[in-house]
Amino acid sequence: QVQLVESGGGSVQAGGSLKLSCAASGYNYNSYCLGWFRQAPGKSREGVASIADDGTTRYADSVQGRFTISLDGAKNTLYLQMNSLKPEDTAMYYCAAESFSPGIAPQLCTSDYRFVHRGPGTQVTVSS
C-alpha cells in the first residue's frame, strides 16, 4: 500500500524559500515515478515536478530554474526545494507516487503525470 505524508509547508514572503518533504513508502522502489503537484483554490491541478527511477527530473515551465526535486532513497524521502517563491506559487502541494514495469517510468514520468496515489497535502502561502 502506497503511503505518502508531506511536511514543510508554511507561509513565506515573495522571494523566499521553502523545502517540502514527503515520507514515501509502498511503491516499487526499483521502477517508479515520484512527483509533486499543486492545486490552488478555484484552479485546476498543476503538475510541478517529477523524478523517475533513472534519476530523470522534469519540471513545469512555471517553476523551472526555481524548484528542485530530489529523492533520498535511503530515507525514502522525496523533497521539493522551492526558491524565489512568488505569490502565484500559493497552493496546496501534494506528493505523489506511481509504480511501473521496469524501463517504463522514464518515458511516462512527466511533470504533469496524472498520479493515482497522493498524500494529504501541505499548504504553501507566498505573500507579496
C-alpha positions in Angstrom: 0.0 0.0 0.0 1.4 3.3 -1.1 1.7 5.8 1.8 2.7 9.4 1.4 2.9 12.2 4.0 4.1 15.7 3.2 5.6 18.3 5.6 7.4 21.6 5.4 4.7 23.9 4.1 4.2 27.3 5.6 4.0 31.0 4.9 6.8 33.0 3.3 7.3 36.3 1.6 7.9 36.6 -2.1 11.5 35.8 -2.9 11.8 33.4 0.0 12.4 29.7 0.1 10.8 26.6 1.5 11.7 22.9 1.3 8.9 20.3 1.3 9.5 16.8 2.4 7.5 13.6 1.7 7.8 10.4 3.5 7.1 7.8 0.9 6.6 4.0 1.1 4.8 1.1 -0.5 5.7 1.9 -4.1 8.1 -0.2 -6.3 11.5 1.1 -5.2 13.1 -0.2 -8.4 10.7 1.2 -11.0 8.8 4.3 -10.2 7.8 7.9 -10.9 7.5 10.3 -7.9 6.4 13.8 -8.1 4.8 16.9 -6.8 1.7 18.7 -8.0 -0.3 21.6 -6.6 -3.8 23.0 -6.5 -4.9 26.5 -5.7 -8.5 27.3 -4.7 -10.7 27.5 -7.8 -7.9 26.3 -10.1 -7.2 23.0 -11.7 -4.4 20.7 -10.6 -1.0 21.6 -11.9 2.0 19.3 -12.1 5.1 20.8 -10.7 8.0 18.3 -10.9 8.7 14.6 -11.3 11.6 12.2 -10.8 11.9 8.8 -12.4 13.8 5.7 -11.3 16.7 6.5 -13.6 17.1 9.9 -12.0 15.5 11.9 -14.8 13.8 15.0 -13.5 11.2 17.2 -15.2 9.7 20.5 -14.3 6.7 22.6 -15.2 7.8 25.7 -17.1 6.4 27.9 -14.3 8.9 26.5 -11.8 11.9 25.6 -14.0 15.1 27.1 -12.5 13.4 27.9 -9.2 12.3 24.5 -7.8 14.4 21.3 -7.4 13.0 17.8 -6.9 15.2 15.2 -5.2 15.0 11.8 -3.6 16.9 10.4 -0.7 16.4 6.7 -1.4 18.0 5.6 1.9 15.4 7.6 3.8 12.5 7.0 1.3 12.0 10.8 1.4 11.1 13.0 -1.5 12.0 16.7 -1.4 11.0 19.8 -3.3 13.3 22.8 -2.7 11.5 25.9 -3.7 13.4 29.1 -4.2 12.5 32.6 -5.4 8.9 31.9 -4.4 6.1 34.0 -6.0 2.6 34.7 -4.8 1.3 32.6 -7.7 3.1 29.6 -6.1 0.5 29.7 -3.3 -1.3 26.4 -3.3 -1.8 23.1 -1.6 1.2 20.9 -2.6 0.8 17.2 -2.9 3.4 14.4 -3.0 2.6 11.6 -5.4 3.9 8.2 -6.5 3.3 5.6 -9.2 4.9 2.2 -9.8 5.7 0.9 -13.2 7.0 -2.1 -15.0 10.8 -2.0 -15.5 12.1 0.5 -18.0 8.7 2.3 -18.4 8.8 5.1 -15.8 11.4 7.3 -17.5 9.2 7.5 -20.6 6.0 8.3 -18.8 7.2 10.3 -15.8 6.4 13.8 -16.9 5.9 16.8 -14.6 2.2 16.7 -15.3 1.7 13.0 -14.9 -1.7 12.1 -13.5 -0.7 10.2 -10.4 -3.2 7.9 -8.7 -1.5 7.9 -5.3 -1.0 11.1 -3.4 -0.6 12.4 0.2 -2.9 14.6 2.1 -1.0 17.8 1.1 0.8 20.7 2.7 -0.2 24.3 2.3 2.3 26.9 0.9 1.4 30.5 1.1 3.5 33.2 -0.5 2.7 36.8 0.3 3.8 39.8 -1.8 
